[in-house]
Amino acid sequence: MNPTDKNYRLFCFGYGYVAAAFAETIKQDSWRCAGTCRGEERCHILGAHDVEMYRMARGYPLQKGNEAL
């Protein structure tokens, strides 16, 4: 592997305003970003911004946990 190749990934539990702002900055440097959100609609909206989203809320545990992390 070339030392200049990057395969970095950020996973945020509770992907909100701060995580989104931080992700926008590091995605410019080839990072892949993912996180959790409570609502299906919000997950869909954030997913449209090139972020892997996973729904997780009270009574709705994280699905595909190994894949997510």
DSSP file (Angstrom, degrees, kcal/mol; ACC not computed):
  #  RESIDUE AA STRUCTURE BP1 BP2  ACC     N-H-->O    O-->H-N    N-H-->O    O-->H-N    TCO  KAPPA ALPHA  PHI   PSI    X-CA   Y-CA   Z-CA
    1    1 A M              0   0    0      0, 0.0     0, 0.0     0, 0.0     0, 0.0   0.000 360.0 360.0 360.0 134.8    0.0    0.0    0.0
    2    2 A N    >   -     0   0    0      1,-0.1     3,-2.0     2,-0.0     0, 0.0  -0.535 360.0-132.2 -69.8 131.5    1.2    3.4   -0.9
    3    3 A P  T 3  S+     0   0    0      0, 0.0    -1,-0.1     0, 0.0     0, 0.0   0.712 106.8  57.3 -61.7 -18.6    1.8    5.6    2.2
    4    4 A T  T 3  S+     0   0    0      2,-0.1     2,-0.2     0, 0.0    -2,-0.0   0.595  83.6 103.3 -87.6  -9.9   -0.1    8.4    0.6
    5    5 A D    <   -     0   0    0     -3,-2.0     2,-0.4     2,-0.0     0, 0.0  -0.500  60.2-154.4 -71.0 140.4   -3.3    6.2    0.1
    6    6 A K        +     0   0    0     -2,-0.2    -2,-0.1     2,-0.1    -4,-0.0  -0.957  28.5 167.0-120.8 135.8   -6.0    7.0    2.6
    7    7 A N        +     0   0    0     -2,-0.4     2,-0.2     2,-0.0    24,-0.1  -0.360  28.8 154.1-137.0  53.9   -8.7    4.7    3.8
    8    8 A Y        -     0   0    0     22,-0.3    24,-2.2     2,-0.0     2,-0.4  -0.566  20.4-171.5 -88.8 148.7  -10.0    6.6    6.8
    9    9 A R  E     -a   32   0A   0     -2,-0.2     2,-0.5    22,-0.2    24,-0.2  -0.993   9.5-158.3-142.8 132.6  -13.5    6.3    8.1
   10   10 A L  E     -a   33   0A   0     22,-2.6    24,-2.4    -2,-0.4     2,-0.5  -0.937   7.1-169.9-109.5 130.0  -15.3    8.3   10.8
   11   11 A F  E     -a   34   0A   0     -2,-0.5     2,-0.5    22,-0.2    24,-0.3  -0.987   5.4-167.1-120.3 124.8  -18.3    6.9   12.6
   12   12 A C  E     -a   35   0A   0     22,-2.1    24,-2.0    -2,-0.5     2,-0.7  -0.945  16.1-145.7-115.5 122.8  -20.4    9.2   14.8
   13   13 A F  S    S+     0   0    0     -2,-0.5     3,-0.1     1,-0.2    24,-0.1  -0.781  94.1  20.3 -80.4 117.9  -23.0    8.0   17.3
   14   14 A G  S    S-     0   0    0     -2,-0.7     2,-1.3     1,-0.1     5,-0.2   0.941  84.1-150.8  83.6  68.0  -25.6   10.7   17.1
   15   15 A Y        +     0   0    0     21,-3.2    -1,-0.1    -3,-0.4     2,-0.1  -0.575  40.3 141.4 -77.2  96.1  -24.9   12.3   13.7
   16   16 A G     >  -     0   0    0     -2,-1.3     4,-2.5    -3,-0.1     5,-0.2  -0.186  64.9 -53.6-117.4-152.3  -26.0   15.9   14.3
   17   17 A Y  H  > S+     0   0    0      1,-0.2     4,-2.3     2,-0.2     5,-0.2   0.914 131.0  44.4 -59.4 -49.5  -25.0   19.4   13.4
   18   18 A V  H  > S+     0   0    0      1,-0.2     4,-2.6     2,-0.2     5,-0.2   0.923 114.6  48.6 -66.5 -44.3  -21.4   19.2   14.7
   19   19 A A  H  > S+     0   0    0     -5,-0.2     4,-2.8     1,-0.2    -1,-0.2   0.905 111.8  50.5 -61.6 -41.1  -20.7   15.8   13.2
   20   20 A A  H  X S+     0   0    0     -4,-2.5     4,-2.2     2,-0.2    -1,-0.2   0.912 111.5  47.3 -64.2 -42.5  -22.1   17.0    9.8
   21   21 A A  H  X S+     0   0    0     -4,-2.3     4,-1.3     2,-0.2    -2,-0.2   0.918 114.9  46.0 -64.8 -43.6  -19.9   20.1    9.9
   22   22 A F  H  X S+     0   0    0     -4,-2.6     4,-2.2     1,-0.2     3,-0.3   0.915 111.3  52.6 -64.5 -43.2  -16.8   18.1   10.8
   23   23 A A  H  X S+     0   0    0     -4,-2.8     4,-2.6     1,-0.2     5,-0.2   0.892 103.9  56.3 -61.2 -41.1  -17.6   15.4    8.2
   24   24 A E  H  X S+     0   0    0     -4,-2.2     4,-0.6     1,-0.2    -1,-0.2   0.870 109.7  47.7 -59.8 -35.2  -17.9   18.0    5.4
   25   25 A T  H >< S+     0   0    0     -4,-1.3     3,-0.6    -3,-0.3    -2,-0.2   0.937 116.1  40.1 -70.8 -47.6  -14.4   19.2    6.2
   26   26 A I  H ><>S+     0   0    0     -4,-2.2     3,-1.6     1,-0.2     5,-1.4   0.758 102.3  69.0 -79.9 -22.1  -12.7   15.8    6.4
   27   27 A K  H ><5S+     0   0    0     -4,-2.6     3,-1.5     1,-0.3    -1,-0.2   0.807  91.0  64.5 -63.1 -26.2  -14.6   14.4    3.4
   28   28 A Q  T <<5S+     0   0    0     -4,-0.6    -1,-0.3    -3,-0.6    -2,-0.2   0.706  99.6  53.4 -65.9 -18.9  -12.6   16.8    1.3
   29   29 A D  T < 5S-     0   0    0     -3,-1.6    -1,-0.3    -4,-0.2    -2,-0.2  -0.036 130.3 -93.8-107.7  28.6   -9.5   14.9    2.4
   30   30 A S  T < 5S+     0   0    0     -3,-1.5   -22,-0.3     1,-0.2     2,-0.2   0.673  74.5 149.0  72.5  22.5  -10.9   11.5    1.2
   31   31 A W      < -     0   0    0     -5,-1.4     2,-0.4    -8,-0.1    -1,-0.2  -0.616  41.5-137.5 -81.5 146.5  -12.5   10.4    4.5
   32   32 A R  E     -a    9   0A   0    -24,-2.2   -22,-2.6    -2,-0.2     2,-0.4  -0.883  23.2-155.4 -99.2 138.0  -15.6    8.2    4.4
   33   33 A C  E     +a   10   0A   0     17,-0.5    19,-2.4    -2,-0.4     2,-0.3  -0.909  19.4 163.3-122.4 144.1  -18.2    9.2    7.0
   34   34 A A  E     +ab  11  52A   0    -24,-2.4   -22,-2.1    -2,-0.4     2,-0.3  -0.956   6.1 150.8-148.5 163.2  -21.0    7.3    8.7
   35   35 A G  E     -ab  12  53A   0     17,-2.2    19,-2.3    -2,-0.3     2,-0.3  -0.989  36.1 -89.3-176.3-178.5  -23.2    7.7   11.7
   36   36 A T  E     + b   0  54A   0    -24,-2.0   -21,-3.2    -2,-0.3     2,-0.3  -0.803  29.6 177.1-111.4 153.1  -26.5    7.1   13.5
   37   37 A C  E     - b   0  55A   0     17,-1.6    19,-2.5    -2,-0.3   -21,-0.1  -0.958  30.2-129.3-145.9 162.6  -29.7    9.0   13.6
   38   38 A R  S    S+     0   0    0     -2,-0.3     2,-0.3    17,-0.2    -1,-0.1   0.885  83.7  58.3 -83.3 -40.3  -33.1    8.4   15.2
   39   39 A G     >  -     0   0    0      1,-0.1     4,-2.1    16,-0.1     5,-0.2  -0.691  69.4-138.3-102.1 146.1  -35.5    8.9   12.4
   40   40 A E  H  > S+     0   0    0     -2,-0.3     4,-2.1     1,-0.2     5,-0.1   0.880 105.5  53.4 -63.8 -38.9  -35.7    7.1    9.1
   41   41 A E  H  > S+     0   0    0      2,-0.2     4,-2.3     1,-0.2    -1,-0.2   0.922 109.3  47.8 -64.6 -43.8  -36.4   10.3    7.2
   42   42 A R  H  > S+     0   0    0      1,-0.2     4,-2.7     2,-0.2     5,-0.3   0.899 109.9  53.3 -64.3 -39.9  -33.3   12.1    8.6
   43   43 A C  H  X S+     0   0    0     -4,-2.1     4,-2.2     1,-0.2    -1,-0.2   0.905 109.6  49.2 -59.2 -41.2  -31.2    9.0    7.8
   44   44 A H  H  X S+     0   0    0     -4,-2.1     4,-1.1     2,-0.2    -2,-0.2   0.918 111.2  48.7 -65.7 -43.5  -32.4    9.2    4.2
   45   45 A I  H >< S+     0   0    0     -4,-2.3     3,-0.6     1,-0.2     4,-0.3   0.940 114.8  43.9 -62.5 -48.1  -31.7   13.0    4.0
   46   46 A L  H ><>S+     0   0    0     -4,-2.7     3,-1.7     1,-0.2     5,-0.7   0.858 106.9  60.8 -67.6 -33.9  -28.2   12.6    5.3
   47   47 A G  H ><5S+     0   0    0     -4,-2.2     3,-1.0    -5,-0.3     4,-0.3   0.801  95.5  62.3 -61.6 -28.4  -27.5    9.5    3.2
   48   48 A A  T <<5S+     0   0    0     -4,-1.1    -1,-0.3    -3,-0.6    -2,-0.2   0.634  94.9  63.6 -71.5 -12.9  -28.1   11.7    0.1
   49   49 A H  T < 5S-     0   0    0     -3,-1.7    -1,-0.3    -4,-0.3    -2,-0.1  -0.044 127.0 -94.7-100.9  30.3  -25.1   13.8    1.3
   50   50 A D  T < 5S+     0   0    0     -3,-1.0   -17,-0.5     1,-0.2     2,-0.4   0.879  86.4 129.3  62.2  41.2  -22.7   10.8    0.8
   51   51 A V      < -     0   0    0     -5,-0.7     2,-0.7    -4,-0.3   -17,-0.2  -0.996  60.5-128.2-126.0 128.9  -22.9    9.7    4.5
   52   52 A E  E     -b   34   0A   0    -19,-2.4   -17,-2.2    -2,-0.4     2,-0.4  -0.667  34.7-163.9 -76.2 115.6  -23.6    6.1    5.4
   53   53 A M  E     -b   35   0A   0     -2,-0.7     2,-0.4   -19,-0.2   -17,-0.2  -0.831  14.6-170.3-110.6 142.8  -26.5    6.4    7.9
   54   54 A Y  E     -b   36   0A   0    -19,-2.3   -17,-1.6    -2,-0.4     2,-0.3  -0.997  23.3-127.6-129.5 128.4  -27.8    3.8   10.3
   55   55 A R  E     +b   37   0A   0     -2,-0.4     8,-0.7   -19,-0.2     2,-0.3  -0.591  36.1 162.8 -78.4 133.7  -31.0    4.2   12.3
   56   56 A M        +     0   0    0    -19,-2.5     2,-0.3    -2,-0.3     6,-0.1  -0.915   8.8 138.1-151.9 123.1  -30.7    3.7   16.0
   57   57 A A  B >   -C   60   0B   0      3,-2.5     3,-2.9    -2,-0.3     2,-0.1  -0.942  61.6 -58.3-153.9 171.4  -33.2    4.9   18.6
   58   58 A R  T 3  S+     0   0    0      1,-0.3    -2,-0.0    -2,-0.3     0, 0.0  -0.389 129.6  11.7 -57.0 126.9  -34.8    3.7   21.8
   59   59 A G  T 3  S+     0   0    0     -2,-0.1    -1,-0.3     1,-0.0    -3,-0.0   0.448 118.8  80.8  80.9   0.0  -36.6    0.5   21.0
   60   60 A Y  B <  S-C   57   0B   0     -3,-2.9    -3,-2.5     3,-0.0     3,-0.1  -0.728  71.0-159.7-137.2  85.2  -34.8    0.3   17.6
   61   61 A P        -     0   0    0      0, 0.0     2,-0.2     0, 0.0    -6,-0.1  -0.155  37.3 -78.3 -66.5 160.3  -31.3   -1.1   18.1
   62   62 A L    >   -     0   0    0     -6,-0.1     3,-0.5    -8,-0.1     2,-0.3  -0.393  49.1-144.1 -59.8 122.9  -28.5   -0.5   15.6
   63   63 A Q  T 3  S+     0   0    0     -8,-0.7     5,-0.1     1,-0.2    -1,-0.1  -0.661  77.6  11.5 -89.1 146.5  -28.9   -2.9   12.7
   64   64 A K  T 3> S+     0   0    0     -2,-0.3     4,-2.6     3,-0.1     3,-0.2   0.909  75.3 173.5  55.6  46.6  -25.9   -4.5   11.0
   65   65 A G  H <> S+     0   0    0     -3,-0.5     4,-2.2     1,-0.2    -2,-0.1   0.867  73.1  50.8 -54.9 -43.4  -23.6   -3.3   13.8
   66   66 A N  H  4 S+     0   0    0      1,-0.2    -1,-0.2     2,-0.2    -2,-0.1   0.898 113.2  46.3 -63.3 -39.1  -20.6   -5.1   12.5
   67   67 A E  H  4 S+     0   0    0     -3,-0.2    -2,-0.2     2,-0.2    -1,-0.2   0.888 111.2  52.9 -68.3 -39.1  -21.1   -3.6    9.1
   68   68 A A  H  <        0   0    0     -4,-2.6    -2,-0.2     1,-0.2    -1,-0.2   0.903 360.0 360.0 -64.9 -42.5  -21.7   -0.1   10.5
   69   69 A L     <        0   0    0     -4,-2.2    -1,-0.2    -5,-0.2    -2,-0.2   0.448 360.0 360.0 -91.5 360.0  -18.5   -0.1   12.5
